């Protein structure tokens, strides 16, 4: 099929489509690896995000094809035979754009439902997602059926027969879709702050986790920027050039949303990478510490009792009591725990060992010893959602014998 030279604003459309196609592909690949390999739990939200990316690939392909047939150029600069071809590719972009965003918003909603605890939060999330999905389906059919037959959208310039609805109806429906999309994005961006606020973690961690979960709302920025250009959808005389900004910001909206919601799932991957690097980098230091069995831990009231390569024990100083003491021993295989802890849905038992230590003083030539036994069992009660975000609930039981 012959093509026309890329001119006008066509290169801008090409650049934006290529950029976000590459960025979303990189992000979705990392997401699939993290969810399928690192945490071994590829869920419904991941399948939905993958579907959104596949549809976005079609969208970018159609947009790039449209550029080679007149998208971004004035009608006066195009051969009459190329205008219908360019319009056909533009028409093909719109349905897959709507379906891609429907799958994307559904993925974000399911992702938040997985970590939401309060019933109120779940109701809010499902409400905004259902509203967007229902209106998205309406907008999809409105655009596909705006002309009867659908091909009349592009054949009307070559003498085809058919009818189309008033273009202002499509413009008004697009305004409403943009408003609902922004409302959905910002609601799903704000609600994670309430979800993590009551978790047992410091303020900095709460804020960081909230921002990670709210990353997908960045896409709404592109939606807001696109709103002033929506009116150009009614420009039938120079449609391919007038709708260039709509095409650019629609591409950015979906591409940013895909990349952001995928990056929000990569916390286990980065946590695993940095912790492994830290453990490997500190292995030599732990090995050398065995020459001094009681080095200071640097924390008031604590001394390091032993260091055995991959296992470390910390004991409470014996001078905190006169006739008795308490020793709490915490031992764990750091490397093994990391490998198991990064897998979702798996309980993580760490067996504590009974540690005994003698503290005594001589009274009347008779040596008396007070033996103290402390055993600590740690059971990580991590659910599928909690491990995915690094949120863990730990139950600690300590028994002291006098």
KAHU-V372301 format. One record per helix or strand of 3 or more residues. SS is the DSSP state (H for helix, E for strand). FROM is the first residue (numbers start at 1). TO is the last residue. Records with the same first field share a line. If there is no record, write none. Layout:
SS->FROM-TO + FROM-TO
This chain:
H->10-38 + 44-67 + 75-77 + 80-115 + 119-144 + 152-158 + 167-197 + 203-213 + 215-234 + 239-242 + 244-263 + 267-281 + 283-291 + 318-320 + 334-341 + 384-389
E->302-308 + 311-316 + 348-350 + 355-363 + 366-380 + 394-401
